[in-house]
């Protein structure tokens, strides 16, 4: 029985490592393709500088995740992940007219809260990819409580879907990474609510 438990734990560890490596590559592919498309229209100095700043932020996020993957970190402290979310929102906002500036709320103060690395970044990426952020901004609300970390993302749904998620992208992978790294430590809700799409995650911080 002990051998079976160890084997199951090893299998979970290997799957988590695989997903961590995959999502980093997937993220880079999506973001670099988007910047390459914008490069065609970067005829002014201002647009070129904005593009250069966005590429620097992509590099910072990628470096952050590469280090997490290399050191096999299952979780990171909230402050590290928060900074990368701000990096991502800034790179999306710089020089763009295709979305409204996100509304971000942080309630409470960090007290060693932990979560799976890149969770906030991937949730934001999904909202930008699938949401209608020109009619209404993305709303992000983070609750830092004594015994839990609450995460809520809310965006307006487009009149017609922009993309179709595949097995290896989007919320499927975000949730699976949480299951592997923090089994039994979180609750998850995701789905359409009227004209909006919401993701709500609550992560137990009690031990």
N, C-alpha and C positions, 0 to 999 in steps of 0.2 A: 504493500500500500504506500509506503514511504517513497519507494522508487517511482511509482506511478505519479505521485504528487510532484516529485522533483522533475520528472519528464514533462508533465503538463506545464509546470512553471517555466522550464527551459523553452518549450514550444511557444509560450506566450511572449517570452523575452525575444526570441528570434523574430516572431511576427511583428512585434513593436519596432524592432530595429529596422526591419524591412519597410514598414510603413513610414517611419521617420525619414529614411533615405529617399523613398519614393516621393513623399510630399514636398521635400525640399526641391527636388528636380522639377516636379510638376509646377510648383510656385514660380521658379525661375523661368521656365518655359513660357508660362502665361504672361508674366510681367515683361520679359524681354521682347516677346512678340508684340506686345502693346506699344512699347517704346519704339520699336523698329517701325511700326506703322506711323507713329507720330513724327518720326525723324524725316519722313518724306515732306512734311509741311513745316518743318522748322527752318523757315527762310529768314526770320529776323533774329537779331542777337538775343532779344528777350526770350524767345521761344527756345533757342539753343541752350541758353543758360538754365532755363527751367527744366529742360530735358536732362541736362548734365546733373542737376541737383537730384532729380528723381532717380537717375541711375546710381548715384552715390548712396541714396537711401536703400535701394534694392541691394546693393553690395553690403551695407551694414546689416540688414536683416538676414541676408544669406550667411554672412560670417557668424552671426549670433546662432543661427540654426546649425550650421556646420559644426560649431564647437559643441553644441548640445548632442548632436548625433555622434561625434567622435568620442565624447566622454560618456555616452550612453545614459544621458540624464532622463529619467522618467518624468521628473517634475522640476520646475524652477520656481523661485520666489516671484511673487506678483509684480514687484517693481521692475524686474528685468523684462517680463512679458509686456507690461504696460508701456514701457519705452519703445518697444518694437511696434506695438499697435499705433502709437503716436507717429512713429516713423512712416508706417504704412499709410496712415491717413494723410500725412503731409505730402507724401509722394503722389498720392492720388489727387490732391487738391492743387498742387503747384501747376500753374499755367493752364488749367483745364476749365472749360466752360460747359462740360457735359454732366455736371452734378452740382448739387448744393453742398455747402460745407456741412459735414456731419455734426450732430449735436451729441456731445459726450458728457456724461455725468459720472462722477465718482463719489459715492457716499461712504463715509467712514475713512479710516486710515489703515495702511498696511500694518499687519501684526504678524509677519511671517507667513502670510497666506501663500499657498502653493497651488499650482495648476500645471497641466501638461504644456510644454513649450509649443509655441506657434498656434495655440488654440484661438486666441483673440485675433491674430493676424488672418488665419484661414477663415474665420467667421466673417471678418470684414471683407476679405477678398470675395467670398461668396455673395455677400450683399451687393457689392459693386458689380459683380458679374451678372446677377440675376434681377436686381431690383430696379425700380424706376426712381432714381435719385435726382431727377431733374424736376419732378413735380413736388417731391417732398424729401427732405434730407434723411439720411440714415440716423437712427436714434440708438445710442449705446448707453446702457446704464449698468454700472458696476457697484455692487453692494459689498462692502468689506465689513462683515460682522464678526463677532468674537468666535463663533463656532462654525461659520460657513462663508463661502465666497459665492455671491450671486452674480450671474452674467445674463444680460438680456440685450438682444439685438432685434431691432424692428425696422422694417423697410416697406415701402409701398410696392405692391406687385405691379408689374407692367401689364398693359392691356393684352399683350400676347407674349408668351414665354420667349426669353432671349436664347436660352441654351437648355440642353437636356443633360442632366448629370449622368456620368458614367460610374461604374462600380468603383473606380479608383480616384474619385474626386468628390469634393463637396462635403456635405454633412455626414455622409456615410463614413468617410475616413476620420473626420473629427470625432465622431461618437465612438468609433472602434478604437481609436488611440486612447480615449478616456477609459474605455472598458479594460484595455490591456494594462494601462499604467496605474489606474485607480479603481480597481474592481470593487463594486459595492459602496463606493464613496461619493457617488453623485446621482442626481436625478436629472432627467432630460425631457424637454418638451420642444417640439419643432413642428411647425405647420402653418397653413394659411388661416388667418382670422379676418374674415371679411375681405377688405381690399388690401390687407397687409400680410406680411409673413413675419413670424416671430420665432426666435430661438431663445429658450430659457434653460440655463444650466445652473444648478446649485451644487457646490462641492463642499462636502463635509470637511471641516478643519479641526475637528475635536481631538484628533490624535495623530 
